[in-house]
Amino acid sequence: MLGDNAVHSHQSYPGGDAPGPHPDVDPDADPAPGNLPAQPPGFVGRAHELDLLEELLDGRRLVTLTGVGGVGKSRLALRAAAGPHRARRDGVWWVELSPLRDPGLLTATVAHTVGLSDHSTRPLDEELCAWMADKDLLLVLDTCEHLVAACRHLVGELLQSAPGLTVLVTSREPLGCPGETRVEVRPLPCEGPDSDALALFRARALAATPGNAAAFKDPGRAAIAAEVCRRLDGIPLALELAGARLRRWTLEQLAQRLGARFDMLRDTRAALPPRHRTMRTAIGWSHELCEPVERLLWARLSVFTGDFDLAAARAVCSGGPLPASRVERVLAALVAKSVVLRTEERGAGTRYRLWDTIREYGHDWLTELDEVAAVRDRHAHWYAALGAAAERGWMGPAQVDWYRRMSAEHAQVRTALEHLLGSDPAAALEAAGALWFLWFSCGHVHEGRAFLERALRAAPRTAPAHAAALWALGLTALLQGDMAAARAVGERCVREAARLADPEPELRAAYLRAVAVMMPGDARGALALAGPRARAHHGGRPNGTGWLLCRLATGYALCDLGRFEEAAEEARGLREACTELGERWLRAYADYILAVSALGLGHHGEAARHVRAMLSGKRLLGDRFGIALGLDLLAAAVAALGDGELAARLLGTGHAWWRTVGRPQMGSPSLTALRDQAERQARAAIGDAAYEAAFRGGAAAPTG
């Protein structure tokens, strides 16, 4: 019988990283929820370890895989989590923590991964615990050793709140939570002609050069290969690095040079256990065998947290003996040596990353070169410039592409902002303000508000960066339902805009103030602030962001006032402008206003068509608030058409999506009235019992 905090010894191979979740709003669809990365090819052995994890994950709520870096904790966790018996009602979710440096963003990272895009002002850990309370899911937290205290606290809170939650952790040290079961992941067994270590080394050697097959068929040469595996202690990452060398060397040359390099490079510090020394020595050996320019790129790449693309590598890592024109070729050489991992990500193209242990070694060399500050500065300013480019392109035809790219670069953007807050607060303020669309439109409200508040405190009050950041802060307060703060920030935005010779910030401030008074119920006040007369007074470009946002607020206000023909006219103008720009996010909200107007005028079929168009746009951009909003409206339209069962299912699905937002109907009286009307009509059509059954079925639909 296994006891709590028990220690078990098992083995594995390095794993990959995870894409983020993609929402699906079709209540009839039933895709398996979760976001597990694709299984990398070539998994070797591990049958006994996987059997043990199968048993533990069935009976224990917290299992932690520990072991030396490079031993394969992530790969074992991924294999176990993807097992055929691991499916859970609410999914299996993989949270890659290696790129995360700020413990304060741990909860936001977990919440965003599992599909909680909370828009409330409550502490996010409380919201996550409440959201998890009725869930049946497996949560995998990969690479926790640099966040042990934060993970211990969060995992403890989640396990107390969510009886259906199981957590699988990979870390170089246990979390120390009550009830934690620890499994020590050891290297692959090396003894015998059929050892797992030899099988892995053979697979990597053949991947490097298929002609190496002959070497492993000869008993004498196979014995040399077995000795290489023993020398490397069966550590998978070390075997990977050695196998890559067989592109250039024979097996005999590899064994000879490995022995010589180990004698020269072996780290004999008493503080390091033997396997740690072996791993560090193997990486050092690989480092010594690289060309000088490859070692330089390796060191500079260590500033990246998570994965990155070629353009970023060129911008951040070039300089001195490594011109930008050579970066691609040198990067390819590091990929060939298995120092850098190359992947193809859906929607993000070719990406690169370093294993944690390899990145740590590279960072040590970057410190020796005295380049840490300079390369981190280049990294931060590159991603700040990328954010500014995304902001300029957000309201255009590349909007969906920018959404996907900035989602892929989220970890790097975080790292850049953290660095700029300490090194260049004015640049941090400008960058955080330019990323308003990431905070406001892409579900990172809590994180955005925190970054903006820190930047506004740290940076001098210089316009226009201060005005832009202040407006972005107001947007985050708006989405969180903090209307008092949104109104106060809106007034400050008005004063800031008055000092600038530009109507755009005036229009943006008007939108912020209008929505802040409209959400609690003052539609007339919103119309006075953002309506046609107000826009004409401010001036500006009719296709500018501020003008279009004011048109959106106007459309909402007119609907609330029952002036549906005028609302539809405003929405058609907004939709036409967005279509000319190639923009999708605002255009979907124009479809929403057209749907509300049609519903108010009794054109129920037309309303359903408009809201389906709206939901299509919102799915492209992962706008959880928009999806929840649209599902309520679609339910109202189909209820008015007499389909009570579908309306009930849609209301149930909408309820599930509102839970991921954290504030049902955003506390708006008009949104609540619309939803309640749909429920009344659906109940009247099919009866309470049928309504409840259909609602429960819709509420079970996946939201991730």
Secondary structure, 3 states (H helix, E strand, C coil): CCCCCCEEEEECCCCCCCCCCCCCCCCCCCCCCECCCCCCCCCCCCHHHHHHHHHHHHHCCEEEEECCCCCCHHHHHHHHHCCCCCCCCCCEEEEECCCCCCHHHHHHHHHHHHCCCCCCCCCHHHHHHHHHCCCCEEEEEECCHHHHHHHHHHHHHHHHHCCCEEEEEECCCCCCCCCCEEEEEECCCCCCCCCHHHHHHHHHHHHHCHHHHHHHHCHHHHHHHHHHHHHCCCCHHHHHHHHHHHHCCCHHHHHHHHHHHHHHHCCCCCCCCHHHHHHHHHHHHHHHHCCHHHHHHHHHHCCCCCCECHHHHHHHHCECCECHHHHHHHHHHHHHCCCEEEEEECCCEEEEEECHHHHHHHHHHHHHCCCHHHHHHHHHHHHHHHHHHHHHHCCCCCHHHHHHHHHHCHHHHHHHHHHHHHHCHHHHHHHHHHCHHHHHHCCCHHHHHHHHHHHHHHCCCCCCHHHHHHHHHHHHHHHCCCHHHHHHHHHHHHHHHHCCCCHHHHHHHHHHHHHHHHCCCCHHHHHHHHCHHHHHHHCCCCCCHHHHHHHHHHHHHHHHCCCHHHHHHHHHHHHHHHHHHCCCHHHHHHHHHHHHHHHHCCCHHHHHHHHHHHHHHHHHCCCHHHHHHHHHHHHHHHHHCCCHHHHHHHHHHHHHHHHHHCCHHHHCHHHHHHHHHHHHHHHHHHCHHHHHHHHHHHHCCCCC
